[in-house]
Amino acid sequence: MRTFKRSLFVALFPFFMAFAAEANATDLPKEGSKEAVDTVKRGSLNSVVVTANKTRINRNSVPLNISMIGREEIESSGSSSVLPVLSKLVPGLFVTQKGVTGFGVSEGAAGTINIRGVGQGNKVLMLLDGQPQWAGIFGHSIPDLYTSSDVERVEVIKGPGSLLYGSNAMGGVINVITREQEKEGFNGRALLSYGSYNTGKFLINSGFKKNGLSAFLSLNHDMTDGHRENSRFSMTNGFAKVGYNLGKHFDITTDIAVAGFYNQNPGKVTTPLNESEMDIFRLSASLSLENQHKYGTGAIKGFFNQGRHEINEGYSPGSLPRTYLFNSVDHNYGLMVYENLRFFEGNMITIGFDHKNWGGEAWNKDRETSGKTYLTDKTIDETAAYLVLQHDFFDKLTINGGLRFEYNSAFGDVWIPQFGASLRPFEGNVIKALISKGYRSPTIREMFMFPPQNADLLPESMVNFEVSVGQSFLDSDLVTELNLFFIDGWNMIEQGRINGIPKNLNTGYFDNRGVELQVSYRIKPQLRTDINYSYLKTSKPILAAPEHKLYIGAIYSHDRITLNADMQYIGGMYTNTSTGSREYFTLLNARVAYRLHVLGGKTRLFVNGDNITGTAYTINEGFPMPGATILAGIDINF
């Protein structure tokens, strides 16, 4: 356990740094400027979101608990990946990590997302512009694919999102909304950085817009030798998005993302591995036609996601190398159709239809003969329809309810209800209550692939009860939110035994409950602080679900200097549920950027410092995290 004095110093460090600098503050940005307004509204209860009802809607008007993280917050973090930023800024959300950069796949991989203790086994759904993302065979997303430079903002539903998004949204939804060019003309950005453990991060992107045509393109490359032997990681990914306005009522958008990465798994420190290597290629694309008319908005969206994986699971020192490589090809494609109808004031009806096909094949390939031993070749279809009704009463009360019916070709059908209300009794205040059901379809791996597979598995299910209160003060310069939740889950898939033979069974249950608090305060136009805390009580030990999670951060700008500092405390997090091993640690991070005169003052030099106190800690058991790491570079905007 840390001493009280050290913990207190670390907890208050961002405030000391920010207030010390604030004494000399004179400008940047000016009161009432666009920059100042944007800074205020980042934490506003009145933020506009699209994930809640698949249309632009005030966050106050929906009962769902939604956190929104904007591009300014993502870029100021200095992280090339989105998920670690969310792990800090969203109360109740935690993402596992194992090294300097890169999450990896297969054994020893990180990137597991838990929301309120629900997430192990792909129970949190990743979306890219509203379209589901997961590897067709294994059912989980690939966390390395979500790079910060491509992101405009991220919206997080804490709690079930299955009514609108179906399977895998049992614990929550993370919607990564990609960038698009908004201003007429051309602009671009280039970033180069280098630091500890031969870590380099490079990106270039550009945007263009003219006469209704817009385009955004980006290219990223991350690499590191890693802080342990045999922990090298490298990834190159490209993203392109093109949109065209077809007139008053229609917009068409298409995008494509390509990524290839190589990852080494060094194994646990107690059982190291040699030649544990992963070579991954992923491709995704989508095409959307959106409509706007007198009575509402809607869209038709087609999406496609494919991956090829080749994995050498390695061998322990002193033993023989494996004679085969694991290979897989997976897909996940589908069609989404929905319409939001507003026939009269205060009323909205959302009608939607989804169809998804996901699956693939996997085999072991002999390294000498290239012969194949097939493990699975399977596809599954899911078809769903849903209806959501929402009505406002006197601009003070909003009632929201809906029902989804989904049919799965492997296990049959399921009904998903949801009901909630949002009350706004006076200016700056909102009170929400929600009852929602979430579910997760069994994956191909669990049903058909490896022992202990079971083709008769049923979906996992849970019911979420929550109440939240939000209050803004000082013309929204100070925003506070408090959430209370209770979750009851059943039919969890766990490994049991039938006649002594291991088999996946629907035997698990759990109940989680907790509290989440978030405070955002813009002290002055150039100084902002953010605090969030979450407490989680679980009925059974759950990996990587902290009992206590505290974040304190501050960002300050003066003339040409921008300073970020933050602290994160994690307490009571299980790293091994069998032995009861738990972790307690405090991390301190800082970032300093200096704006140069060149290129209109849009070029910055920066230095990032992570874990600057060198705290020793572990998130994935057997994979100690690095100590203090430094990354420096230049960020050019033109």
C-alpha positions as a printed NumPy array, in Angstrom:
array([[  0.   ,   0.   ,   0.   ],
       [  1.181,   3.52 ,  -0.766],
       [  1.783,   5.938,   2.071],
       [ -0.842,   8.572,   2.702],
       [  1.508,  11.474,   1.996],
       [  2.698,  10.107,  -1.331],
       [ -0.841,   9.274,  -2.461],
       [ -2.064,  12.74 ,  -1.505],
       [  0.8  ,  14.427,  -3.351],
       [  0.253,  12.371,  -6.497],
       [ -3.504,  12.911,  -6.414],
       [ -3.156,  16.686,  -6.201],
       [ -0.173,  17.02 ,  -8.547],
       [ -2.225,  18.065, -11.634],
       [ -3.822,  20.876,  -9.637],
       [ -0.445,  22.11 ,  -8.314],
       [  0.943,  22.217, -11.859],
       [ -2.115,  23.907, -13.332],
       [ -2.625,  26.555, -10.673],
       [  1.08 ,  27.405, -10.544],
       [  0.989,  28.152, -14.252],
       [ -2.367,  29.936, -14.047],
       [ -0.813,  32.746, -12.051],
       [  0.818,  34.034, -15.261],
       [ -2.165,  33.455, -17.557],
       [ -3.077,  36.282, -19.89 ],
       [ -4.7  ,  34.82 , -23.014],
       [ -5.513,  31.758, -25.112],
       [ -8.264,  31.295, -25.836],
       [-10.243,  34.529, -25.45 ],
       [-13.51 ,  34.528, -23.581],
       [-16.385,  33.886, -25.95 ],
       [-14.177,  32.65 , -28.782],
       [-15.007,  29.439, -30.631],
       [-12.127,  27.711, -28.864],
       [-13.456,  28.789, -25.483],
       [-16.989,  27.656, -26.287],
       [-15.719,  24.265, -27.503],
       [-13.744,  23.847, -24.291],
       [-16.804,  24.533, -22.16 ],
       [-19.124,  22.243, -24.049],
       [-16.919,  19.177, -23.972],
       [-18.406,  18.102, -20.661],
       [-21.835,  19.63 , -21.145],
       [-24.98 ,  17.747, -20.22 ],
       [-26.512,  19.224, -23.392],
       [-24.036,  17.553, -25.746],
       [-25.499,  16.199, -28.972],
       [-25.002,  12.443, -29.46 ],
       [-25.949,   9.989, -32.204],
       [-25.375,   6.58 , -30.566],
       [-28.479,   6.711, -28.342],
       [-31.165,   6.819, -31.069],
       [-29.12 ,   6.679, -34.312],
       [-29.845,  10.366, -34.905],
       [-28.521,  13.638, -33.539],
       [-30.217,  14.152, -30.192],
       [-29.594,  16.027, -26.967],
       [-27.952,  13.774, -24.369],
       [-30.429,  15.097, -21.783],
       [-33.335,  13.658, -23.78 ],
       [-32.389,   9.988, -23.565],
       [-32.352,   7.787, -20.445],
       [-29.12 ,   6.043, -21.449],
       [-25.931,   6.955, -19.617],
       [-23.578,   8.244, -22.34 ],
       [-20.052,   9.633, -22.041],
       [-18.673,  11.649, -24.956],
       [-14.931,  12.164, -25.541],
       [-14.02 ,  14.735, -28.208],
       [-11.071,  15.016, -30.584],
       [ -9.418,  17.73 , -28.502],
       [ -9.287,  15.438, -25.474],
       [ -8.043,  12.496, -27.535],
       [ -5.27 ,  14.438, -29.259],
       [ -4.142,  16.26 , -26.114],
       [ -3.614,  12.895, -24.403],
       [ -0.689,  12.11 , -26.707],
       [ -1.893,   8.511, -27.119],
       [ -1.882,   6.982, -30.605],
       [ -4.639,   4.557, -29.534],
       [ -8.155,   5.548, -28.482],
       [ -8.796,   2.86 , -25.86 ],
       [ -6.256,   3.993, -23.205],
       [ -7.794,   7.49 , -23.37 ],
       [-11.254,   6.071, -22.672],
       [ -9.846,   4.033, -19.786],
       [ -8.862,   7.287, -18.102],
       [-11.713,   9.626, -18.988],
       [-14.793,   7.39 , -18.745],
       [-15.78 ,   6.37 , -15.191],
       [-16.645,   2.69 , -14.893],
       [-14.648,   1.746, -18.019],
       [-11.283,  -0.027, -17.874],
       [ -9.018,  -1.368, -20.642],
       [ -6.226,  -3.889, -20.023],
       [ -2.681,  -3.13 , -21.235],
       [  0.584,  -5.069, -21.251],
       [  3.307,  -2.873, -22.762],
       [  4.496,   0.413, -24.242],
       [  2.149,   0.234, -27.22 ],
       [  0.152,  -2.5  , -28.932],
       [ -2.405,  -4.919, -27.488],
       [ -1.938,  -8.064, -29.604],
       [ -4.261, -11.064, -29.957],
       [ -4.391, -14.693, -28.745],
       [ -2.673, -15.738, -25.496],
       [ -1.19 , -12.891, -23.496],
       [ -3.134, -10.25 , -25.385],
       [ -4.479,  -7.106, -23.759],
       [ -7.184,  -4.692, -24.864],
       [-10.056,  -6.307, -22.955],
       [-12.734,  -3.697, -22.228],
       [-14.777,  -3.853, -19.02 ],
       [-17.689,  -1.517, -18.358],
       [-19.06 ,  -1.784, -14.825],
       [-17.337,  -5.157, -14.533],
       [-18.952,  -6.56 , -17.695],
       [-16.731,  -7.16 , -20.697],
       [-14.697, -10.353, -20.47 ],
       [-15.656, -12.52 , -23.461],
       [-16.561,  -9.701, -25.88 ],
       [-19.487,  -8.297, -23.915],
       [-18.793,  -4.677, -24.952],
       [-19.583,  -3.86 , -28.577],
       [-17.195,  -1.732, -30.635],
       [-18.772,   0.324, -33.421],
       [-17.106,   2.267, -36.208],
       [-19.522,   5.009, -37.282],
       [-22.376,   2.926, -35.904],
       [-21.354,  -0.329, -37.605],
       [-20.428,  -3.396, -35.495],
       [-16.777,  -4.446, -35.386],
       [-15.637,  -7.902, -34.384],
       [-13.588, -10.817, -35.707],
       [-16.114, -13.288, -37.099],
       [-14.724, -16.463, -35.542],
       [-13.721, -15.207, -32.113],
       [-16.448, -12.586, -31.692],
       [-14.218,  -9.853, -30.246],
       [-12.917,  -6.602, -31.705],
       [ -9.235,  -6.053, -32.548],
       [ -8.212,  -3.24 , -30.15 ],
       [ -5.095,  -2.149, -32.076],
       [ -7.235,  -0.896, -34.973],
       [ -8.684,   2.188, -33.264],
       [ -6.08 ,   4.912, -33.832],
       [ -6.541,   8.404, -32.434],
       [ -5.724,  10.321, -35.618],
       [ -8.809,   8.957, -37.425],
       [-11.287,   9.842, -34.688],
       [-13.566,  12.862, -34.388],
       [-15.137,  11.745, -31.104],
       [-16.139,   8.639, -29.162],
       [-19.534,   8.014, -27.57 ],
       [-19.764,   5.378, -24.831],
       [-23.01 ,   3.802, -23.625],
       [-22.431,   2.458, -20.116],
       [-24.892,  -0.382, -19.745],
       [-26.746,  -2.481, -22.321],
       [-27.103,  -1.179, -25.874],
       [-28.697,  -4.358, -27.206],
       [-32.028,  -2.705, -28.071],
       [-30.443,  -0.828, -30.984],
       [-27.252,  -2.781, -31.591],
       [-28.016,  -6.411, -30.8  ],
       [-25.504,  -9.011, -29.669],
       [-22.186,  -8.198, -27.955],
       [-23.649,  -4.912, -26.62 ],
       [-24.567,  -6.565, -23.316],
       [-22.193,  -4.552, -21.149],
       [-22.069,  -1.396, -23.218],
       [-21.274,   0.202, -26.556],
       [-18.264,   2.196, -27.752],
       [-19.015,   4.097, -30.958],
       [-15.856,   5.436, -32.626],
       [-16.98 ,   8.255, -34.916],
       [-14.398,   8.937, -37.603],
       [-13.246,  12.293, -38.889],
       [-14.628,  14.093, -41.903],
       [-13.697,  17.386, -43.48 ],
       [-16.058,  20.132, -42.297],
       [-14.433,  23.324, -43.627],
       [-14.118,  24.249, -47.3  ],
       [-10.609,  23.845, -48.683],
       [ -7.63 ,  21.674, -47.769],
       [ -5.723,  20.995, -44.568],
       [ -3.354,  18.377, -43.239],
       [ -1.283,  17.115, -40.366],
       [  1.998,  15.265, -39.907],
       [  3.347,  13.923, -36.623],
       [  6.655,  12.239, -35.835],
       [  7.674,  11.04 , -32.365],
       [ 10.319,   8.809, -30.843],
       [ 11.152,   7.652, -27.353],
       [ 11.791,   4.912, -24.822],
       [ 12.391,   1.322, -25.961],
       [ 12.942,   2.424, -29.566],
       [  9.278,   3.44 , -29.783],
       [  8.279,   5.466, -32.827],
       [  4.894,   6.836, -33.859],
       [  4.318,   8.491, -37.214],
       [  1.191,   9.771, -38.909],
       [  0.11 ,  11.913, -41.825],
       [ -3.445,  12.859, -42.728],
       [ -5.26 ,  15.378, -44.874],
       [ -8.763,  16.602, -45.529],
       [-10.473,  18.287, -48.472],
       [-13.921,  19.759, -49.1  ],
       [-15.416,  21.581, -52.085],
       [-18.854,  21.786, -53.719],
       [-20.434,  19.078, -51.575],
       [-17.503,  16.654, -51.922],
       [-15.443,  15.906, -48.807],
       [-12.552,  13.525, -48.21 ],
       [-10.295,  12.532, -45.32 ],
       [ -7.247,  10.268, -45.641],
       [ -4.708,   9.117, -43.05 ],
       [ -1.692,   6.842, -42.728],
       [ -0.237,   5.698, -39.377],
       [  2.744,   3.635, -38.323],
       [  3.575,   2.572, -34.752],
       [  6.571,   0.493, -33.691],
       [  8.418,  -0.491, -30.528],
       [ 11.001,  -3.006, -29.351],
       [  9.016,  -3.291, -26.133],
       [ 10.223,  -3.126, -22.546],
       [ 10.822,  -6.899, -22.387],
       [ 12.796,  -9.249, -24.585],
       [ 10.679, -10.673, -27.441],
       [  7.953,  -8.032, -27.138],
       [  8.337,  -6.198, -30.439],
       [  5.262,  -4.618, -32.033],
       [  4.718,  -2.798, -35.322],
       [  1.577,  -1.722, -37.149],
       [  0.769,   0.224, -40.296],
       [ -2.774,   1.27 , -41.046],
       [ -4.505,   3.477, -43.569],
       [ -7.961,   5.036, -43.537],
       [ -9.95 ,   6.887, -46.204],
       [-13.421,   8.43 , -45.981],
       [-15.255,  10.172, -48.823],
       [-18.639,  11.879, -48.649],
       [-20.844,  13.66 , -51.168],
       [-23.941,  15.766, -50.668],
       [-26.553,  14.643, -53.2  ],
       [-28.785,  17.62 , -52.597],
       [-31.179,  18.79 , -49.966],
       [-32.239,  15.355, -48.754],
       [-29.424,  12.843, -49.267],
       [-25.759,  12.282, -48.365],
       [-23.613,   9.344, -49.402],
       [-20.488,   8.26 , -47.506],
       [-17.995,   5.476, -48.037],
       [-14.887,   4.511, -46.107],
       [-12.172,   1.885, -46.115],
       [ -9.632,   0.935, -43.448],
       [ -6.638,  -1.373, -43.948],
       [ -4.239,  -2.483, -41.207],
       [ -1.372,  -4.913, -40.894],
       [  0.481,  -5.566, -37.667],
       [  3.126,  -7.843, -36.224],
       [  3.249,  -8.652, -32.531],
       [  5.529, -10.725, -30.311],
       [  4.238, -12.297, -27.106],
       [  7.102, -12.703, -24.594],
       [  4.945, -14.885, -22.336],
       [  4.639, -14.499, -18.591],
       [  7.804, -13.613, -16.735],
       [  7.57 , -16.98 , -14.936],
       [  6.997, -18.93 , -18.177],
       [  8.64 , -16.988, -21.026],
       [  8.096, -17.919, -24.664],
       [ 10.256, -17.982, -27.759],
       [  8.936, -17.4  , -31.291],
       [  5.451, -16.461, -30.1  ],
       [  4.527, -14.25 , -33.045],
       [  1.353, -12.945, -34.654],
       [  0.956, -11.606, -38.181],
       [ -2.444,  -9.943, -38.667],
       [ -4.152,  -8.257, -41.622],
       [ -7.542,  -6.537, -41.304],
       [ -9.781,  -4.836, -43.862],
       [-13.072,  -3.032, -43.305],
       [-15.29 ,  -0.962, -45.593],
       [-18.755,   0.577, -45.54 ],
       [-21.214,   2.463, -47.727],
       [-23.983,   4.653, -46.286],
       [-26.874,   6.572, -47.801],
       [-28.405,   8.985, -45.293],
       [-31.634,  10.915, -45.718],
       [-33.074,  14.051, -44.137],
       [-36.675,  15.066, -44.699],
       [-39.554,  16.954, -43.17 ],
       [-40.489,  14.124, -40.84 ],
       [-37.071,  12.912, -39.712],
       [-33.826,  11.199, -40.709],
       [-32.626,   7.721, -41.546],
       [-30.037,   5.656, -43.358],
       [-29.153,   2.501, -45.235],
       [-25.7  ,   1.217, -44.272],
       [-23.796,  -1.735, -45.627],
       [-20.564,  -2.839, -43.928],
       [-17.855,  -5.453, -44.396],
       [-15.066,  -6.557, -42.084],
       [-12.479,  -9.245, -42.862],
       [ -9.28 , -10.514, -41.287],
       [ -6.442, -12.962, -41.839],
       [ -4.43 , -14.179, -38.845],
       [ -1.297, -16.326, -38.726],
       [ -0.125, -17.141, -35.212],
       [  2.846, -19.062, -33.89 ],
       [  1.985, -19.831, -30.272],
       [  5.679, -20.244, -29.441],
       [  7.515, -22.604, -27.134],
       [  9.146, -22.53 , -23.712],
       [ 12.947, -22.295, -23.501],
       [ 14.4  , -25.812, -23.54 ],
       [ 11.462, -27.354, -25.419],
       [ 11.004, -27.902, -29.161],
       [  9.424, -25.31 , -31.504],
       [  5.865, -25.977, -32.623],
       [  5.497, -27.865, -35.892],
       [  2.435, -25.901, -37.014],
       [  1.037, -22.381, -37.316],
       [ -2.53 , -21.385, -36.472],
       [ -4.31 , -19.686, -39.404],
       [ -7.742, -18.16 , -39.733],
       [ -9.814, -16.133, -42.172],
       [-12.909, -14.451, -40.759],
       [-15.627, -12.085, -41.921],
       [-18.446,  -9.993, -40.529],
       [-20.751,  -8.205, -42.967],
       [-24.269,  -6.883, -42.903],
       [-26.942,  -4.355, -43.698],
       [-28.554,  -1.809, -41.379],
       [-31.728,   0.113, -42.268],
       [-33.394,   2.561, -39.913],
       [-35.622,   5.619, -39.909],
       [-36.3  ,   8.2  , -37.192],
       [-39.769,   9.684, -37.712],
       [-41.126,  12.874, -36.121],
       [-44.758,  13.245, -37.164],
       [-45.569,  15.846, -34.518],
       [-43.761,  18.006, -31.959],
       [-42.046,  16.156, -29.125],
       [-42.528,  12.668, -30.553],
       [-40.022,  10.357, -32.255],
       [-40.403,   6.827, -33.568],
       [-37.342,   4.794, -34.534],
       [-37.867,   1.762, -36.755],
       [-34.937,  -0.417, -37.732],
       [-33.842,  -3.625, -39.398],
       [-30.444,  -5.355, -39.148],
       [-28.939,  -8.373, -40.852],
       [-25.467,  -9.715, -40.078],
       [-23.51 , -12.705, -41.328],
       [-20.339, -13.597, -39.44 ],
       [-17.949, -16.499, -39.296],
       [-14.968, -17.957, -41.146],
       [-12.585, -20.858, -41.098],
       [ -9.541, -21.811, -39.02 ],
       [ -6.869, -24.432, -39.46 ],
       [ -3.415, -25.493, -38.304],
       [ -0.817, -25.417, -41.085],
       [  2.138, -27.793, -40.956],
       [  5.343, -25.733, -41.158],
       [  7.144, -28.305, -43.335],
       [  4.459, -29.679, -45.656],
       [  1.966, -26.752, -45.54 ],
       [ -0.738, -29.358, -44.981],
       [ -3.925, -28.15 , -43.26 ],
       [ -5.771, -29.581, -40.28 ],
       [ -9.142, -27.815, -40.18 ],
       [-10.541, -26.648, -36.857],
       [-13.762, -24.984, -38.008],
       [-15.579, -23.64 , -41.058],
       [-18.796, -22.01 , -39.923],
       [-21.01 , -18.982, -40.539],
       [-23.948, -17.644, -38.521],
       [-26.775, -15.33 , -39.568],
       [-28.519, -12.823, -37.31 ],
       [-31.636, -10.925, -38.384],
       [-33.415,  -8.38 , -36.217],
       [-36.143,  -5.738, -36.18 ],
       [-36.686,  -3.118, -33.491],
       [-39.022,  -0.292, -32.543],
       [-38.283,   2.609, -30.185],
       [-40.863,   5.187, -29.057],
       [-39.879,   8.475, -27.431],
       [-42.088,  11.367, -26.36 ],
       [-41.454,  14.714, -24.642],
       [-43.945,  16.179, -22.184],
       [-43.827,  19.961, -21.644],
       [-40.049,  20.034, -22.384],
       [-39.546,  18.617, -18.873],
       [-40.053,  14.869, -19.135],
       [-39.043,  12.39 , -21.83 ],
       [-40.306,   8.812, -21.865],
       [-38.383,   6.27 , -23.939],
       [-39.191,   2.608, -24.536],
       [-38.53 ,  -0.027, -27.141],
       [-38.441,  -3.68 , -28.12 ],
       [-36.097,  -5.716, -30.318],
       [-36.657,  -9.155, -31.798],
       [-33.573, -11.005, -33.041],
       [-33.238, -14.395, -34.69 ],
       [-29.914, -16.26 , -34.672],
       [-29.4  , -19.274, -36.956],
       [-27.446, -21.111, -34.232],
       [-29.574, -20.712, -31.081],
       [-32.94 , -19.251, -32.121],
       [-34.701, -16.048, -31.148],
       [-34.504, -13.519, -28.313],
       [-36.587, -10.488, -27.241],
       [-34.882,  -7.365, -25.875],
       [-36.961,  -4.711, -24.033],
       [-35.892,  -1.34 , -22.639],
       [-37.702,   1.421, -20.767],
       [-36.507,   4.695, -19.282],
       [-37.287,   8.293, -18.488],
       [-35.421,  11.584, -18.378],
       [-36.686,  14.427, -16.156],
       [-35.445,  18.034, -16.412],
       [-37.12 ,  19.811, -13.472],
       [-35.125,  23.048, -13.77 ],
       [-32.346,  24.66 , -15.794],
       [-29.087,  22.704, -15.827],
       [-30.535,  19.645, -14.089],
       [-31.395,  16.19 , -15.431],
       [-32.556,  13.039, -13.612],
       [-32.61 ,   9.722, -15.473],
       [-33.926,   6.242, -14.722],
       [-33.464,   3.181, -16.931],
       [-34.262,  -0.529, -17.026],
       [-32.561,  -2.327, -19.91 ],
       [-31.747,  -5.859, -20.998],
       [-28.509,  -6.878, -22.652],
       [-27.414, -10.102, -24.273],
       [-24.471, -11.709, -26.038],
       [-24.595, -14.483, -28.613],
       [-22.19 , -17.403, -28.085],
       [-19.197, -17.197, -30.427],
       [-18.152, -19.745, -33.031],
       [-15.127, -20.517, -30.883],
       [-17.351, -21.311, -27.87 ],
       [-19.865, -23.366, -29.859],
       [-17.865, -25.161, -32.532],
       [-14.135, -24.576, -32.494],
       [-12.02 , -25.912, -29.626],
       [-12.785, -28.237, -26.76 ],
       [-14.76 , -27.616, -24.577],
       [-17.092, -26.386, -27.368],
       [-20.879, -26.786, -27.033],
       [-23.224, -26.215, -29.982],
       [-26.255, -25.995, -27.647],
       [-25.192, -22.835, -25.811],
       [-27.75 , -20.081, -25.23 ],
       [-27.111, -16.314, -25.203],
       [-25.78 , -14.69 , -22.061],
       [-28.204, -12.147, -20.576],
       [-28.347,  -9.402, -17.993],
       [-30.717,  -6.712, -16.74 ],
       [-29.418,  -3.279, -15.816],
       [-31.146,  -0.873, -13.383],
       [-29.726,   2.624, -13.024],
       [-30.502,   6.12 , -11.812],
       [-28.405,   9.177, -12.627],
       [-28.426,  12.857, -11.703],
       [-26.63 ,  15.586, -13.625],
       [-26.267,  19.245, -12.686],
       [-24.423,  22.081, -14.409],
       [-23.406,  25.339, -12.727],
       [-21.812,  28.636, -13.711],
       [-23.214,  28.692, -17.239],
       [-22.027,  25.094, -17.764],
       [-18.457,  25.865, -16.742],
       [-18.956,  23.333, -13.93 ],
       [-20.705,  20.058, -14.771],
       [-21.339,  17.177, -12.361],
       [-22.883,  13.729, -12.862],
       [-23.68 ,  10.933, -10.399],
       [-24.77 ,   7.425, -11.465],
       [-26.025,   4.492,  -9.379],
       [-26.452,   1.078, -11.012],
       [-27.335,  -2.54 , -10.275],
       [-26.74 ,  -5.38 , -12.767],
       [-28.138,  -8.909, -12.604],
       [-26.604, -11.385, -15.088],
       [-27.345, -15.031, -15.845],
       [-26.603, -17.796, -18.348],
       [-22.941, -16.77 , -18.342],
       [-20.831, -19.214, -20.344],
       [-18.387, -21.04 , -18.089],
       [-16.338, -24.2  , -18.461],
       [-17.857, -27.124, -16.575],
       [-17.672, -30.914, -16.806],
       [-20.105, -33.511, -18.133],
       [-19.124, -37.093, -17.21 ],
       [-15.66 , -35.777, -16.465],
       [-15.28 , -34.131, -19.899],
       [-14.744, -30.32 , -20.043],
       [-17.628, -28.494, -21.72 ],
       [-18.86 , -24.894, -22.075],
       [-22.116, -24.486, -20.138],
       [-24.643, -21.709, -19.373],
       [-24.113, -21.958, -15.611],
       [-22.723, -18.6  , -14.545],
       [-24.474, -15.726, -12.792],
       [-23.391, -12.432, -11.253],
       [-24.644,  -9.195,  -9.806],
       [-22.626,  -6.004,  -9.975],
       [-23.486,  -2.698,  -8.355],
       [-21.704,   0.584,  -8.023],
       [-21.399,   4.35 ,  -8.117],
       [-19.874,   6.656, -10.739],
       [-19.056,  10.332, -10.26 ],
       [-17.79 ,  12.801, -12.833],
       [-16.885,  16.503, -12.43 ],
       [-15.668,  18.818, -15.166],
       [-14.708,  22.411, -14.33 ],
       [-13.489,  25.078, -16.719],
       [-11.882,  27.402, -14.199],
       [-10.873,  29.91 , -16.866],
       [-10.902,  29.755, -20.674],
       [ -7.314,  28.48 , -20.613],
       [ -7.628,  26.131, -17.62 ],
       [ -9.808,  23.055, -17.25 ],
       [ -9.863,  20.188, -14.75 ],
       [-11.613,  16.821, -14.891],
       [-12.256,  14.333, -12.094],
       [-13.985,  10.979, -12.284],
       [-14.363,   8.188,  -9.752],
       [-16.089,   4.813,  -9.884],
       [-16.741,   2.205,  -7.223],
       [-17.654,  -1.337,  -8.259],
       [-18.912,  -4.151,  -6.023],
       [-19.119,  -7.587,  -7.661],
       [-20.686, -10.796,  -6.359],
       [-17.735, -12.814,  -7.665],
       [-14.121, -11.998,  -8.596],
       [-13.838, -10.556, -12.117],
       [-10.565,  -9.993, -13.945],
       [ -9.537,  -6.421, -14.767],
       [-12.568,  -4.799, -13.117],
       [-11.19 ,  -2.336, -10.518],
       [-13.097,  -1.895,  -7.293],
       [-11.864,   1.714,  -7.132],
       [-10.908,   3.844, -10.133],
       [ -9.982,   7.524,  -9.739],
       [ -8.789,   9.999, -12.373],
       [ -7.736,  13.628, -11.85 ],
       [ -6.503,  15.654, -14.796],
       [ -5.844,  19.253, -15.783],
       [ -5.047,  21.022, -19.053],
       [ -3.67 ,  24.543, -19.227],
       [ -2.732,  26.788, -22.172],
       [ -0.757,  30.028, -21.99 ],
       [  0.571,  31.82 , -25.038],
       [  2.542,  29.097, -26.864],
       [  2.69 ,  26.503, -24.082],
       [  0.136,  23.785, -23.334],
       [  0.49 ,  21.616, -20.237],
       [ -1.373,  18.401, -19.439],
       [ -1.025,  16.467, -16.208],
       [ -3.102,  13.597, -14.882],
       [ -3.211,  10.983, -12.176],
       [ -4.99 ,   7.623, -12.203],
       [ -5.482,   5.384,  -9.165],
       [ -6.575,   1.76 ,  -9.535],
       [ -7.497,  -0.196,  -6.404],
       [ -8.7  ,  -3.752,  -5.775],
       [ -8.323,  -5.026,  -9.344],
       [ -8.152,  -8.816,  -9.708],
       [ -5.279, -10.131, -11.817],
       [ -5.987, -13.761, -10.876],
       [ -9.431, -14.856,  -9.674],
       [ -8.242, -18.31 ,  -8.544],
       [ -5.572, -17.038,  -6.151],
       [ -7.361, -13.784,  -5.31 ],
       [ -4.377, -11.67 ,  -6.412],
       [ -5.287,  -7.963,  -6.586],
       [ -3.437,  -4.852,  -7.736],
       [ -3.285,  -1.343,  -6.258],
       [ -1.32 ,   1.343,  -8.092],
       [ -1.136,   5.06 ,  -8.858],
       [  0.115,   6.442, -12.188],
       [  1.215,   9.986, -12.942],
       [  1.479,  11.253, -16.519],
       [  2.368,  14.643, -18.022],
       [  2.63 ,  16.29 , -21.433],
       [  4.174,  19.61 , -22.459],
       [  3.725,  21.154, -25.911],
       [  5.265,  24.334, -27.33 ],
       [  3.784,  26.085, -30.373],
       [  6.29 ,  27.417, -32.913],
       [  5.94 ,  30.481, -35.155],
       [  6.267,  28.489, -38.385],
       [  3.281,  27.573, -40.579],
       [  1.012,  30.124, -38.954],
       [  1.735,  28.93 , -35.433],
       [  0.22 ,  25.484, -36.061],
       [  3.386,  23.497, -35.423],
       [  4.131,  22.137, -31.972],
       [  7.023,  20.428, -30.258],
       [  5.938,  18.065, -27.478],
       [  7.2  ,  15.713, -24.793],
       [  5.018,  12.988, -23.254],
       [  5.876,  11.293, -19.982],
       [  3.943,   8.197, -18.882],
       [  4.226,   6.692, -15.392],
       [  6.804,   9.36 , -14.583],
       [  7.202,   8.141, -10.992],
       [  8.216,   4.67 , -12.229],
       [  5.465,   2.785, -10.39 ],
       [  5.776,  -1.016, -10.627],
       [  2.413,  -2.581, -11.505],
       [  0.698,  -5.326, -13.5  ],
       [ -2.652,  -5.466, -15.286],
       [ -2.351,  -8.797, -17.119],
       [ -0.876, -11.291, -14.668],
       [  2.707, -12.181, -15.561],
       [  3.114,  -9.15 , -17.821],
       [  4.671,  -6.31 , -15.754],
       [  4.042,  -2.876, -17.218],
       [  6.959,  -0.58 , -18.168],
       [  8.346,   2.024, -15.789],
       [  8.758,   5.65 , -16.764],
       [  8.592,   6.168, -20.536],
       [  9.321,   9.318, -22.528],
       [  8.174,  10.174, -26.053],
       [  9.126,  13.421, -27.837],
       [  8.212,  14.712, -31.265],
       [  6.845,  17.347, -33.589],
       [  3.226,  17.879, -34.629],
       [  2.774,  19.883, -37.854],
       [ -0.621,  21.198, -38.978],
       [ -1.07 ,  22.878, -42.342]])
